[in-house]
Amino acid sequence: MIGVRHKTVFQISALVILLLLAVASLGPFVYLLVVSFVTDMSQVFKNGIALKIEWDMLSPESYRMLFADDGGKYLAWFRNSVIITLLYTVISLVLCSMVGYGISMYDFKGKRIIFILVMSTMMIPVEMLIIPLYNVVRIFHLTNNYFGVVLPFVVAPFTIFFFMQYASTLSKEFMEAARIDGCGELRIFVTVMVPLMKPAFAAMIILQATNSWNDFLWPLIVMSKSENFTLPVGIQTYLSPYGNNYNLLFAGAVLSVVPVILLFFFCQRLFMEGIIQGGIKG
């Protein structure tokens, strides 16, 4: 009886802690959502940041201005982010999954060296690569181009390592059975192993798409024309030395979060399964 009571107290305590953490995590976004409907930002920043918002201060005018009064720039930025995120995610998943699968499932000379080289790139700060990568992009005339943003970072060592870990949990007997049926190695990967790695793909879709969607520094360097900006870069232009347009900034920030939230909800179950399995080596 005492053990059951202790278990109940523990469950209630854990629930309360998780609720507090959820409130702490969602609080800033909820405040951002509410403030994005405030038309007179002087009321919000009158004495620091106002936490008390009156109903008569709210209006959808900021969202109307975002699409109507800004010359369609926000829609262009949104489109650029969608295209770059799709290109980056698809190409990255295809290449990284094949590399991770190949290193994990096949035995060949130099396998350990390749693994060490791939993992060692994770220790190099991205800031050290900015200038060399920009020179490469400029030489190939990829500035102000979607592929100039996508290609330099499309083969991510962490993604390769994740697919290696997940593939190591799969049985090689599936490959042997497919070979007996006359399947080639590429067909084995596409038709047999990829369906088994679906949770890993779901997990990496969320992580890779989120990283690409939120990336600021590299698109800022590669894209110099306003119409080619991505959302993070474009939204930042609402803050300038000549004045800050917080109405458009907050409204644009709220809308930029929506695709990521939808992506997570659609892939949530497979995402959790992939993260768990990717960290376990069978």
N, C-alpha and C positions, 0 to 999 in steps of 0.2 A: 504493500500500500504506500509505504514511504517512497519506494523507488518510482512508482507511478506518479506520485505528487511531485517529486523532483523533476521528472521528465516533463510534466506539464508546465512547471515553473520555467524550465529551460526553454521550452518551445515558445511560451508567451514572451519571455525576455528576448529571445532571438527575433521574434516577430516585431516587437517594439523597436529593436535596434535597426532592423531592416527598413521599417517604415520611416524612422528618423533619417536614415541614409537616403531613402528615396525622396523624401521631402527636401533634404539638403541638395540633392542632385537636380531635382526638377524645379526647385524654387527660382533660380536665376532665369531659366527659360520661361517659366510662367510669368515672371515679372517683365521680361523682354516682350512677351506676347501682349501683355496688357498695355505696356508703354507704347508699343507700336501703333496703338489706336489713339494715342494722345496727339492732338493737333498743335497745341501750344507747348512746345518743349521748354519754354522758360519756366513753366510751372513745375516741371520735373526737376530741373537743375537750379531751382531758385535758392535753396539752402542745402547745397551738396546734392544728394539724390533723394528725391521725395519718395517715401514708401507708401504714402496715402494718396490714392488716386480716386477722384470723384467721378461718378457716372457721367456728369455733364461735360467732363473733359474728353470723353471718348468719341471717336468718329472714324469711319473708314476712309477718310480723305487721304491719308498717307498712302494707302494702297492704290487709290485712284491716280494719285500723282506719280506713283512709281511706274505705272504702265502708260499713262497718258501724257504727262508733262516732261518726260525725260527722253523724248525722241526715240523710244523703243530700245534704248541701250540695255536696259535690264534684261529684256527678252533675248537680246543678242548674247549677252554674257551668260545667261542661263543655257542657251543653246550650245555655246562653246563648251561650257562645263559638262553638259550631257554627252557631247560627241567625244571629248577628250577622255572622260571617265569610261565610256563604253569601249573605246579603242584600247586604252590602257589596261582595263580589266580583262578583256577578251584575249589580247595578245599575251599579257602577263600569265594568265592561267594556262594557256596552251603551251607556252615555252617552259614555264617553271614546272608544270606538272610532268612534262616529258623528261626534263632533266632530273627532277627528283625521283621519278619512277625508274629511270634508267640507272641512276647511281645506286638505288636501293635494291633493285631486283636482279641486276646483272653483275657477274663477276668478270673483271677484265683488268689488264695490267695498267697501273697508274690510277686506279679507282680512288685509293686513299689520298693521293696527291691532289686529285681534282676536288675531292671533298674538302681538304684543308684549304685549298685556294678559294673555293666558294665561300667557306665560312670566314676566312680571313678578311674578306671584303666588308664584312659586317663591322669590323673594328675601325674602318676608315671613316672619319666624319664627312658628312655630305658637303660641308662648307669647303673642304679642301679640294673637292672635285668640281666646284662651280665654274671656275675660270677655264680649266682644260675642257670641260664638257661644252661650255659656251663657244670656245674656239672651234671645236669639232662641228657643232651645230651651224656655226657661221660659215665654215668652209663648205659644208654641204647645202648651203642656202636654205636652211630650215627655220630661220627666224621668222616670226609671225606665221608659223605653220603649226598645225595640230601635231604632226609627227615630231616636230622639234621639241615639244613638251613631253610627248609620250615615250619615244624610243630610248633616251638616255637612262631611264630608270625602270624599264619595263621588265628586266630580268632581276628580280629582287632575291637576294640570298636567303632572307628569312622565309620567303614563300617556297623556295626550293627545299630548304631544310624541313619545312612543315610537310610538304608532299613526300619527302623521303621518310619521315617518321610515320606518316599514315600508310604509305605503301609497305613499310616493313611489317605492319600488322596483318597484311594479306597473305594468303597461302599461295606459294608458287605452283601448287597442284592445278590451279585454274589455268595457268600458262601452259603447263605440260599437256593438259587435256585439250586445249585449243590447238596446240601444235600437232597432236595426234590427228585432229580433225582437218589438218591442212591449212590452218591459219598462219599468215605471216606475222612478223613481230608488230608491225604497225596496226594491223587489224586486231591483234590480241589486245593491244593497248586501248584502241578506240571502242571496240565492241564488248570486251570482257572486263578490263580493269577500270575503265572510266566509270561505268555504272556502279562498281563497287566503291569507288572513291567519291561518290556523290556528296557525302557530308563534308569531306575535305574541300571540295569545290565550293560548296555553299559558304563555308567559313571564310575561305579566301576571297570569295566574291564580295562579302561584306567588308572585310578588312582592306582589300585593294581598292574597291570602289570608294570607300570612305577616305582613304589616304589621298587618292587622286582628286576627289571632290573638294577636299579641304586644303589642298596644296596651294601655297601662296608664293613662296620665294622663287621657285623655278619658272612658273608661268609669268611672274613679274619680270624676270630677266629676259625670257625668250620673246614675249609678246610686248611690242612697243606701241602698237596702235590701239586706240580705245575700243574699236569695234571687235578686236580680237581678244580682249581681256576675258578671263574666267570670272566666275562670281566672286571669289574671295578678293581678287585684285580689283575688280570693278566696284564692289561695295566700298572698298577702302578709299576710293576717290571721292566719296561723299564727305570725307574729312580732309580739309585743306587749310593752308595758312590764311586763306581769304574768307573762310567761314565754314561751319560744320552743319551739314544738313542731316540732323539726327532723325527726322521724320522718315526720309527715304532709307537711311542706314538701318534703322530698327525694323522697318517693314521688309526690306530686302533680306536682312539676316534671318527673320522668321521664315520666310518662304524658302530660303536656301536649305533649311533643316528638313523640310518636308520629304524630299526624295530619299534621304538617308534613313529617316524613320520608317517610311514605307518599305524600303529594301530590307531593313532588319526584321520587320514583322513578317514579311513573306518568307524569309529564310531562317527564322529564329530557331525552329526545331532542329533543322539540319546543321545550323551553325553551332549549337551547343554540343551536338553529337560529334561534329568534326573536331571541335576544340578538345573534347575529352579524349577521343581516339588518337588525335594527332600528338598528344603528349604521352601516349602509352606505347611502348615498344613490345610487341608480342614475340 
